[in-house]
Amino acid sequence: MELRGTLRDFSLEAILGLIRNGHKTGTLRLAVTTPVAMLRRVDLSFLGGEIASVQCGSLRGLDALREAAICVEGSFEFSVDSALSPQDETVPVAMEVALATIDEARNAMKSLGATLPAAGVAFSHAVPADDTIHISVEEFRLLAVTRDGMTLNDLIATNTAPTVDSMRIVRQLMERGLLVAGPAVPTVGQ
């Protein structure tokens, strides 16, 4: 069974269902675009119809699946293999967990998309009036790569977390007054 198509024609859940119901072993390759126009390649390995591993760049497992879940633009191709290749790291994901993760990621994306500024907005650091600031490790990681004038896409691209998590962290930092959104500053030559 070879499958090819677009995510406009088949939802991710439908594709996973076809592979699972067919008890197929092989690789599903997604070439997709996130809602903030970032290109992603996601590879899902299957063994007997069950998800054996998921990878998207440096993301693995459920984090990689979250990247795939938020994408509605792109193409897919499933190729049947008799066995997984030796370099595949198998980190099984139960189908029920995968479907719940997809649903959770899409709901989070809808919520975050409505609360964050538009794509052309630039962010800058801010220092709240509090004497002591407590931040989480994930907030620290994002702030450490943030430079004044970065857009939301810049922040997502430089952060190692999945898109949905990066957007949630940006919203948290804005709510806490550690990041401020303002008009984008054109660079020289524009």
Backbone hydrogen bonds, N-H to C=O, Kabsch-Sander energy under -0.5 kcal/mol:
donor,donor_aa,acceptor,acceptor_aa,energy
3,L,78,F,-1.7
5,G,76,F,-1.8
7,L,74,G,-2.3
9,D,6,T,-0.8
10,F,6,T,-2.0
15,I,11,S,-2.1
16,L,12,L,-2.5
17,G,13,E,-2.3
18,L,14,A,-2.2
19,I,15,I,-2.2
20,R,16,L,-2.6
21,N,17,G,-3.0
22,G,18,L,-1.6
23,H,20,R,-1.5
24,K,19,I,-2.0
26,G,46,F,-1.3
27,T,79,S,-2.3
28,L,44,L,-3.2
29,R,27,T,-0.6
29,R,77,E,-3.0
30,L,28,L,-0.5
30,L,42,V,-3.2
31,A,75,S,-2.4
32,V,30,L,-0.6
32,V,40,R,-2.5
33,T,73,E,-2.0
34,T,38,M,-2.7
37,A,34,T,-2.0
40,R,32,V,-3.0
42,V,30,L,-2.2
43,D,55,Q,-2.9
44,L,28,L,-2.8
45,S,53,S,-2.5
46,F,26,G,-3.0
47,L,50,E,-2.6
49,G,24,K,-3.0
50,E,47,L,-1.4
51,I,93,V,-0.6
52,A,45,S,-3.3
53,S,45,S,-1.4
55,Q,43,D,-2.3
56,C,59,L,-2.4
59,L,56,C,-2.5
61,G,54,V,-1.9
63,D,60,R,-1.1
64,A,60,R,-0.6
65,L,61,G,-2.0
66,R,62,L,-2.2
67,E,63,D,-1.3
68,A,64,A,-1.7
69,A,65,L,-2.5
70,I,66,R,-1.5
71,C,68,A,-1.1
72,V,33,T,-0.5
73,E,33,T,-0.8
75,S,31,A,-2.4
76,F,5,G,-2.5
77,E,29,R,-1.7
78,F,3,L,-2.8
79,S,27,T,-2.3
79,S,77,E,-0.5
81,D,25,T,-2.4
88,D,85,S,-1.7
90,T,88,D,-0.8
91,V,52,A,-2.0
91,V,89,E,-0.7
93,V,51,I,-1.9
98,A,94,A,-2.6
99,L,95,M,-2.7
100,A,96,E,-2.0
101,T,97,V,-2.4
102,I,98,A,-2.4
103,D,99,L,-2.2
104,E,100,A,-2.6
105,A,101,T,-2.6
106,R,102,I,-2.2
107,N,103,D,-2.2
108,A,104,E,-2.4
109,M,105,A,-2.3
110,K,106,R,-2.1
111,S,107,N,-2.1
112,L,108,A,-2.9
113,G,109,M,-2.8
114,A,110,K,-1.3
115,T,111,S,-0.7
115,T,112,L,-0.9
116,L,112,L,-1.6
121,V,118,A,-1.5
122,A,182,G,-2.6
123,F,150,M,-3.0
124,S,180,V,-2.0
126,A,178,L,-1.8
135,I,133,I,-0.5
140,F,136,S,-2.5
141,R,137,V,-2.5
142,L,138,E,-1.7
143,L,139,E,-2.7
144,A,140,F,-2.6
145,V,141,R,-0.8
145,V,142,L,-0.8
146,T,142,L,-0.7
146,T,143,L,-0.7
149,G,123,F,-3.1
150,M,123,F,-0.7
150,M,147,R,-1.7
152,L,121,V,-0.5
155,L,151,T,-2.4
156,I,152,L,-2.4
157,A,153,N,-2.7
158,T,154,D,-2.0
159,N,155,L,-1.2
166,S,162,P,-2.9
167,M,163,T,-2.6
168,R,164,V,-2.2
169,I,165,D,-2.4
170,V,166,S,-2.4
171,R,167,M,-2.3
172,Q,168,R,-2.4
173,L,169,I,-2.7
174,M,170,V,-2.3
175,E,171,R,-2.7
176,R,172,Q,-1.9
177,G,174,M,-1.2
178,L,173,L,-2.6
179,L,173,L,-1.3
180,V,124,S,-2.7
182,G,122,A,-3.0
184,A,120,G,-0.6
190,Q,187,T,-1.5
